Amino acid sequence: MALESSPEHPQPLRAVTHAVKGWIDRLNAIWVEGQLIEINRRSASKTIFLTMRDKIANVSVSVTVSPTTLDSAGPLTEGATVVARLKPSYYETSGRLSFYCDAIKPVGEGQLLARLEQTKRMLQAEGLFNPALKKRLPFLPRAVGLITGANSAAERDVLENARRRWPAVRIETRHTLVQGPQACEQVIAALRQLDADPAIEVIVIARGGGSLEDLLPFSDEGLIRAVHSCRTPVVSAIGHETDNPILDLVADFRASTPTDAAKHVVPDVAEEADRVRQSVARVRQAMINIVRTQQDRLDAIRSRPVLLEPTASFGLRYEQLEGLRHRADRALDARIRHEQSTVEHTLARVRAMSPKATLERGYSILVDGEGHAVASVDDVDEDDDLLAHLADGQLVLAVRERRPGQ
């Protein structure tokens, strides 16, 4: 119902907003197609805020959806194309128009992206993308396995760049379909055949760019599991740098292009020769520096006085030795003289106390027959035999008479 109004009789704003809400609430929900350009999940809110945009016209709207409704559509990412059932809603207090979504699902490329995202999450949960499982590429492989389309630009890029870098490289090529329903099966068969060859040390899976649908075989779960079980390192070289099939995540090395794969699989002979020359030059310079340093040290040692004139110190030491010897001789002579003097004085004292000196002055020592000294006339009797000790001998005497002293 139209509201009547005039400058003299205006309608209250609340009446207008209420009427607008009533008109919008009578609108039915409608299915629309658009592109998700923003997904805003707020941790403290039970509502998810989306921004949808028309794929042709520059028109975008805000949409609210519950987590349950959004998750039921599978993993959706920004940029996906979806169809959603929207019901317009008008808030009287703010005068804001928004849309509530009670059903949503991906379509077209968005549906493919959602399916691929679901497969990727499942394989990641199983640990197939664990970086610790990645195998290192050999420095110079004996043979390189190549899986690609026949007469494709990717094959030409790999072969030409690999042989330009290392002319002697051996490349075993297996031609397969690289798109369509049979592509995945053929790639898996070629992969297993090359992996079983002990001479093949690295395998390259290469293909040029293409649409999402064209690259689907390289996101197939069967191929991903086959690459994961390979004993040989696998290089993924699918499309351009912006293309990201699931094969890139499970491969041991992801090359941005087939040309980039050739650069990483085989070394450049010119670069390696230059590195060898640089290494030889560095080793030679290092040896020269070592010899020069040791020669400087040897020259410094040889310049020392003791090495310039080794016998120079002998004269000084000889003079010191002669001085010490003279001092020792003087000390020894002084010691001998001192000891000799001591002996002479001791000998003189002994001689002074010795009876022999007394005997030499004419005295004698009398002893009786038992060897006892006779010190008194009372010690002997007449006719006793006595022995007289003289300075130069002994006399045997007989007592004829005793004469006591006065």
ZAMARGU-4260 file (C-alpha; in steps of 0.2 Angstrom, whole numbers, plus 5000, padded with zeros to 4 digits):
<rodrens>
0) 5000/5000/5000 | 5007/5017/4995 | 5009/5029/5009 | 5002/5046/5007 | 5013/5061/5012
5) 5016/5080/5009 | 5028/5093/5016 | 5014/5098/5028 | 5009/5080/5032 | 5026/5069/5032
10) 5026/5051/5037 | 5037/5046/5052 | 5053/5037/5047 | 5049/5022/5057 | 5033/5020/5046
15) 5043/5020/5030 | 5056/5008/5036 | 5042/4997/5043 | 5033/4997/5026 | 5050/4993/5017
20) 5053/4979/5028 | 5036/4972/5026 | 5037/4973/5007 | 5054/4964/5007 | 5049/4951/5019
25) 5035/4946/5006 | 5049/4942/4993 | 5053/4924/4990 | 5070/4916/4991 | 5078/4915/4974
30) 5093/4905/4967 | 5107/4916/4960 | 5124/4912/4953 | 5139/4922/4957 | 5158/4922/4962
35) 5164/4921/4980 | 5176/4935/4982 | 5177/4935/5001 | 5174/4922/5015 | 5175/4930/5032
40) 5174/4918/5047 | 5174/4927/5064 | 5179/4916/5078 | 5167/4924/5091 | 5152/4923/5079
45) 5141/4909/5073 | 5138/4918/5057 | 5149/4918/5042 | 5150/4933/5031 | 5152/4931/5012
50) 5154/4944/4998 | 5147/4938/4981 | 5150/4947/4965 | 5141/4945/4948 | 5154/4937/4935
55) 5150/4950/4922 | 5143/4966/4930 | 5152/4975/4944 | 5139/4971/4956 | 5142/4963/4973
60) 5131/4960/4989 | 5134/4954/5007 | 5128/4937/5012 | 5126/4929/5029 | 5127/4910/5030
65) 5128/4898/5044 | 5144/4887/5046 | 5133/4871/5044 | 5126/4877/5027 | 5143/4883/5021
70) 5152/4867/5026 | 5139/4856/5018 | 5144/4862/5001 | 5162/4855/5003 | 5178/4865/5004
75) 5175/4882/4995 | 5188/4895/4992 | 5188/4913/4987 | 5186/4914/4968 | 5175/4899/4966
80) 5159/4900/4956 | 5143/4895/4966 | 5124/4895/4966 | 5116/4900/4982 | 5098/4902/4987
85) 5096/4920/4995 | 5082/4928/5004 | 5083/4947/5006 | 5082/4954/5023 | 5080/4972/5029
90) 5085/4979/5046 | 5074/4993/5051 | 5086/5000/5064 | 5100/5003/5052 | 5091/5004/5035
95) 5103/4990/5029 | 5098/4978/5016 | 5107/4961/5016 | 5104/4943/5010 | 5103/4927/5020
100) 5109/4911/5012 | 5101/4894/5017 | 5109/4883/5003 | 5124/4885/4993 | 5134/4873/4981
105) 5149/4876/4969 | 5146/4874/4950 | 5157/4873/4935 | 5175/4877/4939 | 5171/4881/4957
110) 5164/4863/4959 | 5180/4856/4952 | 5190/4867/4964 | 5180/4861/4979 | 5182/4843/4974
115) 5201/4845/4971 | 5202/4854/4988 | 5193/4839/4997 | 5205/4827/4988 | 5220/4837/4993
120) 5214/4838/5012 | 5211/4819/5012 | 5229/4815/5005 | 5237/4828/5016 | 5229/4820/5031
125) 5237/4804/5026 | 5254/4812/5026 | 5257/4810/5007 | 5264/4828/5006 | 5276/4827/5021
130) 5292/4836/5017 | 5302/4823/5026 | 5297/4811/5013 | 5305/4821/4999 | 5319/4812/4990
135) 5334/4822/4984 | 5338/4824/4966 | 5354/4816/4959 | 5368/4828/4954 | 5371/4819/4938
140) 5359/4805/4934 | 5364/4791/4923 | 5347/4791/4914 | 5332/4803/4915 | 5314/4796/4913
145) 5302/4808/4904 | 5283/4806/4904 | 5275/4818/4892 | 5264/4820/4877 | 5270/4815/4860
150) 5278/4829/4850 | 5273/4842/4863 | 5281/4858/4867 | 5284/4852/4885 | 5294/4837/4877
155) 5304/4849/4866 | 5308/4861/4880 | 5314/4847/4892 | 5325/4838/4878 | 5332/4854/4871
160) 5337/4862/4887 | 5343/4846/4895 | 5355/4842/4880 | 5360/4860/4879 | 5366/4859/4897
165) 5373/4842/4897 | 5375/4834/4879 | 5379/4817/4886 | 5363/4815/4896 | 5352/4800/4892
170) 5333/4803/4892 | 5321/4788/4891 | 5304/4796/4885 | 5287/4788/4887 | 5273/4796/4877
175) 5256/4796/4885 | 5240/4806/4884 | 5241/4822/4895 | 5222/4826/4896 | 5206/4817/4895
180) 5199/4801/4904 | 5213/4789/4898 | 5228/4801/4902 | 5229/4796/4921 | 5230/4778/4917
185) 5243/4780/4904 | 5254/4791/4915 | 5253/4779/4929 | 5258/4764/4918 | 5273/4774/4911
190) 5278/4779/4928 | 5278/4762/4935 | 5288/4756/4920 | 5302/4769/4922 | 5302/4767/4941
195) 5306/4748/4938 | 5321/4752/4928 | 5337/4753/4939 | 5346/4764/4927 | 5333/4778/4928
200) 5338/4790/4943 | 5325/4803/4941 | 5308/4804/4932 | 5300/4820/4925 | 5281/4822/4922
205) 5279/4836/4910 | 5265/4845/4901 | 5261/4863/4895 | 5248/4874/4902 | 5230/4872/4900
210) 5213/4875/4909 | 5208/4867/4925 | 5199/4853/4916 | 5214/4849/4905 | 5225/4847/4920
215) 5213/4836/4930 | 5223/4820/4927 | 5238/4827/4937 | 5227/4829/4952 | 5220/4811/4951
220) 5221/4802/4967 | 5227/4786/4959 | 5242/4796/4951 | 5246/4804/4967 | 5247/4788/4976
225) 5258/4780/4962 | 5270/4795/4963 | 5271/4793/4982 | 5275/4775/4981 | 5289/4777/4968
230) 5307/4773/4974 | 5314/4785/4960 | 5313/4804/4963 | 5299/4812/4953 | 5299/4830/4946
235) 5282/4838/4943 | 5283/4850/4928 | 5265/4853/4924 | 5259/4869/4915 | 5265/4886/4920
240) 5270/4893/4936 | 5252/4898/4941 | 5246/4881/4938 | 5245/4870/4954 | 5239/4852/4952
245) 5240/4841/4967 | 5255/4832/4958 | 5265/4847/4963 | 5263/4843/4982 | 5267/4825/4981
250) 5282/4826/4969 | 5299/4826/4976 | 5303/4843/4967 | 5291/4855/4959 | 5297/4864/4943
255) 5287/4879/4938 | 5289/4874/4919 | 5296/4860/4909 | 5311/4871/4905 | 5314/4874/4923
260) 5313/4855/4926 | 5327/4852/4914 | 5338/4865/4923 | 5336/4856/4939 | 5337/4838/4933
265) 5354/4840/4924 | 5368/4852/4928 | 5375/4864/4915 | 5392/4857/4909 | 5398/4875/4906
270) 5394/4881/4923 | 5401/4865/4931 | 5417/4867/4921 | 5418/4885/4927 | 5415/4879/4945
275) 5429/4867/4943 | 5441/4880/4937 | 5436/4892/4951 | 5439/4878/4963 | 5456/4873/4956
280) 5461/4892/4957 | 5455/4893/4975 | 5464/4877/4980 | 5480/4883/4971 | 5479/4900/4979
285) 5476/4892/4996 | 5491/4881/4994 | 5502/4896/4989 | 5496/4906/5004 | 5500/4891/5015
290) 5517/4889/5008 | 5520/4908/5009 | 5515/4908/5027 | 5526/4894/5032 | 5541/4901/5022
295) 5538/4918/5032 | 5538/4908/5048 | 5554/4898/5043 | 5563/4915/5038 | 5558/4922/5055
300) 5565/4907/5064 | 5581/4907/5053 | 5584/4926/5057 | 5586/4922/5075 | 5604/4925/5082
305) 5605/4907/5089 | 5602/4900/5071 | 5612/4913/5062 | 5628/4909/5073 | 5624/4893/5082
310) 5642/4893/5091 | 5640/4911/5096 | 5634/4906/5113 | 5647/4893/5116 | 5661/4906/5119
315) 5650/4914/5133 | 5646/4898/5140 | 5664/4892/5139 | 5669/4908/5149 | 5656/4905/5162
320) 5661/4887/5163 | 5680/4892/5165 | 5675/4904/5179 | 5665/4891/5188 | 5679/4878/5186
325) 5692/4891/5193 | 5680/4895/5207 | 5678/4876/5210 | 5697/4874/5210 | 5700/4888/5222
330) 5686/4882/5234 | 5693/4865/5233 | 5711/4871/5237 | 5704/4881/5251 | 5695/4867/5258
335) 5710/4855/5257 | 5721/4868/5265 | 5708/4870/5279 | 5706/4851/5282 | 5725/4849/5281
340) 5728/4862/5294 | 5714/4854/5305 | 5723/4837/5303 | 5740/4844/5308 | 5733/4853/5323
345) 5724/4837/5328 | 5740/4827/5325 | 5750/4839/5336 | 5738/4838/5350 | 5738/4819/5349
350) 5756/4818/5348 | 5757/4830/5363 | 5746/4818/5373 | 5755/4802/5366 | 5767/4792/5378
355) 5779/4790/5364 | 5784/4808/5365 | 5788/4806/5383 | 5798/4790/5379 | 5808/4800/5366
360) 5814/4811/5380 | 5822/4796/5389 | 5808/4790/5399 | 5802/4772/5399 | 5786/4762/5404
365) 5788/4747/5416 | 5775/4733/5416 | 5775/4718/5426 | 5773/4700/5420 | 5754/4702/5419
370) 5756/4718/5408 | 5751/4730/5422 | 5760/4746/5423 | 5772/4748/5438 | 5768/4765/5446
375) 5776/4761/5463 | 5790/4751/5471 | 5777/4743/5481 | 5770/4735/5465 | 5785/4723/5462
380) 5796/4712/5473 | 5814/4708/5471 | 5819/4696/5457 | 5802/4700/5448 | 5804/4701/5429
385) 5799/4718/5422 | 5796/4724/5404 | 5803/4741/5400 | 5795/4750/5385 | 5807/4762/5377
390) 5806/4774/5362 | 5815/4762/5351 | 5811/4745/5359 | 5809/4735/5374 | 5820/4728/5388
395) 5817/4714/5400 | 5823/4718/5417 | 5825/4709/5434 | 5822/4718/5450 | 5837/4716/5461
400) 5833/4729/5474 | 5819/4741/5479 | 5823/4758/5485 | 5807/4768/5491 | 5808/4786/5488
405) 5811/4799/5502
</rodrens>
